[in-house]
Amino acid sequence: MIDVFYTKTFLKKFSKLNPLLQEEVYEKIELFRMRENHQKLKVHKLKKPFEGKYAFSVNYKIRVIFTYGEKDRNRVYLLTVGTHDQVYR
């Protein structure tokens, strides 16, 4: 199972989401912790200028950007959450 850590930026963006969306994000994070759900969540590697980062879908509009730990791919750091336009700028 993947250990998830939250950055200050992620927590700040998360706190600005409406409560129903926060609940949906939390549910998807729990699914994400099990690797067999990664295809369902559309986990994918990002290209420049986000090289080394990954994303997964919460729903049609909302994405979570994350990185793996340097030495341990069972450690994930959630960097930000928001719409496609918000997280990819």
C-alpha positions as CSV (number, residue, x, y, z in Angstrom):
1,M,0.0,0.0,0.0
2,I,1.2,3.5,-0.8
3,D,2.0,6.0,1.9
4,V,0.6,9.4,1.1
5,F,2.0,12.7,2.3
6,Y,0.4,16.1,1.8
7,T,2.4,19.3,0.9
8,K,1.3,22.7,2.2
9,T,0.3,23.7,-1.3
10,F,-1.9,20.7,-1.7
11,L,-3.6,21.3,1.7
12,K,-4.2,24.9,0.9
13,K,-5.8,24.1,-2.5
14,F,-7.8,21.2,-1.0
15,S,-9.2,23.5,1.7
16,K,-10.6,25.8,-0.9
17,L,-12.6,23.1,-2.6
18,N,-16.3,22.7,-1.8
19,P,-17.0,20.0,0.9
20,L,-18.6,17.5,-1.6
21,L,-15.5,17.8,-3.9
22,Q,-13.2,17.4,-0.9
23,E,-15.0,14.2,-0.1
24,E,-14.6,12.9,-3.7
25,V,-10.9,13.8,-3.7
26,Y,-10.3,12.0,-0.4
27,E,-12.1,8.9,-1.8
28,K,-9.9,8.9,-4.9
29,I,-6.8,9.3,-2.8
30,E,-7.8,6.2,-0.8
31,L,-8.3,4.3,-4.1
32,F,-4.9,5.6,-5.3
33,R,-3.2,4.0,-2.3
34,M,-3.8,0.6,-3.9
35,R,-1.8,0.2,-7.1
36,E,-4.4,-1.9,-8.8
37,N,-6.6,1.2,-9.0
38,H,-4.1,3.3,-10.9
39,Q,-5.5,2.4,-14.4
40,K,-9.0,3.3,-13.2
41,L,-7.7,6.7,-11.9
42,K,-5.8,7.3,-15.2
43,V,-2.4,7.7,-13.4
44,H,0.0,9.1,-15.9
45,K,3.5,10.6,-16.2
46,L,3.6,14.3,-17.0
47,K,5.7,15.9,-19.8
48,K,7.8,19.1,-19.7
49,P,7.7,21.4,-17.9
50,F,6.3,19.0,-15.2
51,E,8.9,16.3,-15.9
52,G,9.3,13.9,-12.9
53,K,5.7,14.5,-11.8
54,Y,2.6,12.4,-12.2
55,A,-1.2,13.0,-12.1
56,F,-4.4,11.1,-11.6
57,S,-8.0,12.0,-12.2
58,V,-10.5,12.7,-9.5
59,N,-13.3,13.3,-12.0
60,Y,-13.6,14.7,-15.5
61,K,-12.3,18.1,-14.4
62,I,-10.2,17.7,-11.3
63,R,-6.6,16.4,-11.2
64,V,-4.1,15.6,-8.4
65,I,-0.4,16.2,-9.2
66,F,2.1,14.1,-7.2
67,T,5.7,12.8,-7.1
68,Y,7.1,9.6,-5.8
69,G,9.7,9.5,-3.0
70,E,13.3,9.6,-4.3
71,K,14.2,6.2,-2.9
72,D,10.8,4.6,-2.3
73,R,8.0,4.5,-4.8
74,N,5.6,3.5,-2.0
75,R,5.9,7.1,-0.7
76,V,3.9,9.7,-2.6
77,Y,3.8,13.4,-2.1
78,L,0.6,15.1,-3.2
79,L,1.6,18.5,-4.7
80,T,-1.6,20.2,-5.8
81,V,-5.2,19.6,-6.7
82,G,-7.6,21.5,-9.0
83,T,-8.9,21.8,-12.6
84,H,-6.7,21.0,-15.5
85,D,-6.0,24.7,-16.1
86,Q,-5.3,25.4,-12.4
87,V,-2.7,22.6,-11.9
88,Y,-0.9,22.7,-15.3
89,R,0.2,26.4,-15.2
